[in-house]
């Protein structure tokens, strides 16, 4: 449930900026003369979000080093990872 606030914020901001019905009532706060179209078009909002996603992903991929693997940490190949995941799925729920 940790990912709920960012999803809510993204959806709310996107809808309020790209929807004329939602933006119409707030038009006076952002513009001196109210207009008949929203602040940002849907394609502009999606383009901005995509560029932001790629910039953050590129930064993390190229400029953020990963933590070194400890010597005492077990070697986790694909079969071992799925085995551990299956063991977690089989745990009893309270």
C-alpha positions as CSV (number, residue, x, y, z in Angstrom):
1,X,0.0,0.0,0.0
2,X,3.0,2.3,0.0
3,X,2.6,3.1,-3.7
4,X,-0.9,4.5,-3.3
5,X,0.0,8.2,-2.5
6,X,2.2,8.6,-5.7
7,X,-0.5,7.0,-7.8
8,X,-3.2,9.2,-6.3
9,X,-1.0,12.3,-6.8
10,X,-0.2,11.5,-10.4
11,X,-3.7,10.7,-11.4
12,X,-5.1,13.8,-9.6
13,X,-2.6,16.2,-11.0
14,X,-2.9,14.7,-14.5
15,X,-6.7,14.9,-14.5
16,X,-6.9,18.4,-13.0
17,X,-4.4,19.8,-15.5
18,X,-5.7,18.1,-18.6
19,X,-9.5,18.2,-17.9
20,X,-11.4,21.3,-18.9
21,X,-14.3,20.5,-16.5
22,X,-11.9,20.3,-13.5
23,X,-9.7,23.1,-14.6
24,X,-12.5,25.4,-15.5
25,X,-13.3,26.3,-11.9
26,X,-9.6,26.9,-11.1
27,X,-9.0,28.9,-14.3
28,X,-9.0,32.2,-12.5
29,X,-6.2,31.1,-10.1
30,X,-3.8,30.4,-13.0
31,X,-4.9,32.9,-15.7
32,X,-5.9,36.5,-15.6
33,X,-8.3,35.9,-18.5
34,X,-10.2,32.5,-18.3
35,X,-9.9,30.4,-21.5
36,X,-11.9,27.5,-22.9
37,X,-9.2,24.9,-22.8
38,X,-7.2,23.3,-20.0
39,X,-3.8,24.4,-18.8
40,X,-2.0,21.4,-20.3
41,X,-3.1,19.1,-23.1
42,X,-3.2,15.4,-22.5
43,X,-0.5,14.7,-25.1
44,X,1.7,17.4,-23.5
45,X,1.3,16.0,-20.0
46,X,2.1,12.4,-21.2
47,X,5.1,13.7,-23.2
48,X,6.4,15.5,-20.1
49,X,5.8,12.4,-17.9
50,X,7.6,10.2,-20.4
51,X,10.6,12.5,-20.6
52,X,10.8,12.7,-16.9
53,X,10.6,8.9,-16.6
54,X,13.5,8.5,-19.1
55,X,15.7,11.2,-17.4
56,X,15.3,9.6,-14.0
57,X,15.8,6.1,-15.3
58,X,19.0,7.2,-17.2
59,X,20.3,8.9,-14.1
60,X,19.7,5.9,-12.0
61,X,21.2,3.5,-14.6
62,X,24.4,5.5,-15.3
63,X,25.2,7.7,-12.3
64,X,23.9,5.8,-9.2
65,X,26.3,2.9,-8.2
66,X,24.9,-0.3,-6.9
67,X,25.7,-1.5,-3.4
68,X,28.5,-4.1,-3.5
69,X,27.4,-7.7,-2.8
70,X,28.6,-8.9,0.6
71,X,31.0,-11.9,0.6
72,X,28.8,-13.8,3.0
73,X,25.6,-13.2,1.0
74,X,24.4,-16.4,-0.8
75,X,24.6,-16.7,-4.6
76,X,21.1,-16.1,-5.9
77,X,20.6,-17.6,-9.4
78,X,17.2,-17.5,-11.1
79,X,16.1,-20.9,-9.8
80,X,17.0,-20.0,-6.2
81,X,15.1,-16.7,-6.5
82,X,11.9,-18.4,-7.7
83,X,12.3,-21.1,-5.0
84,X,12.5,-18.4,-2.3
85,X,9.5,-16.6,-3.8
86,X,7.5,-19.8,-3.8
87,X,8.4,-20.5,-0.2
88,X,7.0,-17.0,0.7
89,X,3.8,-17.7,-1.2
90,X,3.3,-20.9,0.7
91,X,3.5,-19.2,4.1
92,X,0.3,-19.2,6.2
93,X,-1.5,-15.9,6.5
94,X,-2.9,-14.7,9.7
